[in-house]
Amino acid sequence: MSQELLNKAARSSMKDHVPDFGIGDTVNVSVRIIEGDKQRIQVFRGVVIGRRGSGISETVTVRRMVGNEGVERVFPIHSPKVADIEVVREGDVRRAKLYYLRDRVGKATRVKGRQGASKRQRPQALGADAPADAESDA
C-alpha cells in the first residue's frame, strides 16, 4: 500500500516531456537560478557523459570546458529547477559512460557526430511509415 502511494506521488511530480537524448549528445540544460526574490534561467551547454537512475530519480551528468578547465554538473531530469533540456547535436559513441573525457584536453575531448538518420528513432515513427510502404508495394 505504501509503495503504491510513493509511486503515485512520484508520477505526479515527473515531467511529461523529456527529450530523447543519450550519451555523447551535446545538450543545452536550462536551469532556474533564484537570487533573492528574482528568478532567471541560465543555460549550461555541454556533452552528456553519463546517465543513471530511473523514474523520478534519473540524473544526467553534463561536462563542458570553461577556460581550459573541465566543469561537470549532475542534473536531476525531473527537478523543477531544470526548466528545459534541448539536444543541440547528437554524438556517436560506443560507451555507456564517457568518463575517459576527463583525462583529455583540447581537440581530444571532441565527440564524433552522428551521420545520416538518427539511431534513436521512436517505435511509433517506424510503425507509422510501415503501412504507407505496404500500400505502395501492393
PLY file of the C-alpha trace (Angstrom):
ply
format ascii 1.0
element vertex 138
property float x
property float y
property float z
element edge 137
property int vertex1
property int vertex2
end_header
0.00 0.00 0.00
2.70 2.49 0.97
4.72 1.63 -2.17
1.68 2.43 -4.31
1.34 5.82 -2.62
5.03 6.57 -3.17
4.77 5.63 -6.85
1.66 7.79 -7.26
3.38 10.79 -5.66
6.48 10.27 -7.82
4.43 10.03 -11.03
2.61 13.27 -10.25
5.89 15.22 -9.97
7.57 13.72 -13.06
7.81 15.79 -16.23
5.61 14.82 -19.15
8.02 15.79 -21.93
11.66 14.75 -21.64
13.60 14.87 -24.92
15.16 11.72 -26.29
18.90 12.14 -25.76
21.76 9.84 -24.95
25.39 9.62 -24.01
27.68 11.73 -26.21
24.97 14.20 -27.22
25.59 17.92 -26.78
22.72 19.45 -24.82
21.59 22.82 -23.51
20.25 22.45 -19.97
18.23 25.49 -18.89
18.48 25.86 -15.12
16.35 28.14 -12.96
18.55 30.32 -10.74
16.86 32.05 -7.81
18.66 35.11 -6.42
16.71 36.71 -3.64
13.22 37.39 -4.98
14.36 37.34 -8.63
14.42 34.31 -10.88
16.39 33.83 -14.10
17.30 31.00 -16.43
20.92 30.09 -17.10
21.92 27.71 -19.89
24.56 25.03 -19.26
25.81 23.62 -22.58
27.94 20.51 -22.65
28.37 16.86 -23.55
26.36 14.18 -21.74
28.97 11.86 -20.20
26.66 9.78 -18.03
23.08 8.97 -17.27
21.87 6.99 -14.29
18.78 6.08 -12.33
15.21 5.73 -13.47
11.88 7.30 -12.79
11.85 10.34 -10.55
15.50 9.87 -9.50
17.01 9.83 -13.01
20.05 12.08 -13.35
22.30 13.17 -16.19
25.95 14.31 -15.94
26.93 17.09 -18.36
30.52 18.21 -18.91
31.84 21.36 -20.56
35.13 23.19 -20.79
35.40 26.66 -19.26
38.78 28.37 -19.64
40.72 25.12 -20.12
39.09 23.72 -17.00
36.52 20.94 -17.12
33.23 21.62 -15.34
30.73 18.84 -14.67
27.25 19.17 -13.28
24.76 16.50 -12.36
21.16 17.43 -13.15
18.09 15.58 -11.88
15.98 15.36 -15.05
12.61 15.74 -13.30
13.69 18.56 -10.97
11.64 21.77 -11.07
14.96 23.68 -11.21
15.66 22.17 -14.65
13.45 24.24 -16.95
14.31 22.57 -20.26
16.73 20.18 -21.92
17.43 20.78 -25.61
19.51 18.49 -27.83
21.94 20.57 -29.90
23.96 17.81 -31.56
23.85 14.03 -31.47
27.10 12.21 -30.74
28.17 8.80 -31.94
29.84 6.89 -29.09
30.35 3.25 -28.18
30.41 3.56 -24.40
27.76 3.87 -21.72
29.83 6.37 -19.72
32.32 8.85 -21.16
34.44 9.32 -18.05
37.60 8.98 -20.17
36.96 12.54 -21.44
38.09 13.82 -18.02
41.70 12.94 -18.83
41.70 14.57 -22.26
42.37 18.18 -23.21
41.88 20.29 -26.32
40.61 18.70 -29.51
40.83 15.22 -27.98
37.65 15.95 -25.99
35.52 16.16 -29.13
32.87 13.51 -29.72
32.16 12.27 -33.24
28.84 13.41 -34.69
26.20 11.04 -35.95
25.86 10.82 -39.73
22.55 10.38 -41.56
19.37 9.31 -39.81
19.17 9.14 -36.06
19.79 5.74 -34.48
17.27 6.58 -31.79
14.00 6.51 -33.67
10.77 6.05 -31.83
8.73 2.90 -32.50
5.64 4.99 -33.37
7.56 6.71 -36.17
8.71 3.37 -37.55
5.20 1.92 -37.24
3.66 4.94 -38.99
5.97 4.54 -42.01
5.42 0.78 -42.38
1.75 0.84 -43.57
2.48 3.57 -46.16
5.23 1.42 -47.69
2.97 -1.63 -47.73
0.28 0.25 -49.66
2.70 1.47 -52.33
4.01 -2.09 -52.92
0.51 -3.53 -53.38
0 1
1 2
2 3
3 4
4 5
5 6
6 7
7 8
8 9
9 10
10 11
11 12
12 13
13 14
14 15
15 16
16 17
17 18
18 19
19 20
20 21
21 22
22 23
23 24
24 25
25 26
26 27
27 28
28 29
29 30
30 31
31 32
32 33
33 34
34 35
35 36
36 37
37 38
38 39
39 40
40 41
41 42
42 43
43 44
44 45
45 46
46 47
47 48
48 49
49 50
50 51
51 52
52 53
53 54
54 55
55 56
56 57
57 58
58 59
59 60
60 61
61 62
62 63
63 64
64 65
65 66
66 67
67 68
68 69
69 70
70 71
71 72
72 73
73 74
74 75
75 76
76 77
77 78
78 79
79 80
80 81
81 82
82 83
83 84
84 85
85 86
86 87
87 88
88 89
89 90
90 91
91 92
92 93
93 94
94 95
95 96
96 97
97 98
98 99
99 100
100 101
101 102
102 103
103 104
104 105
105 106
106 107
107 108
108 109
109 110
110 111
111 112
112 113
113 114
114 115
115 116
116 117
117 118
118 119
119 120
120 121
121 122
122 123
123 124
124 125
125 126
126 127
127 128
128 129
129 130
130 131
131 132
132 133
133 134
134 135
135 136
136 137
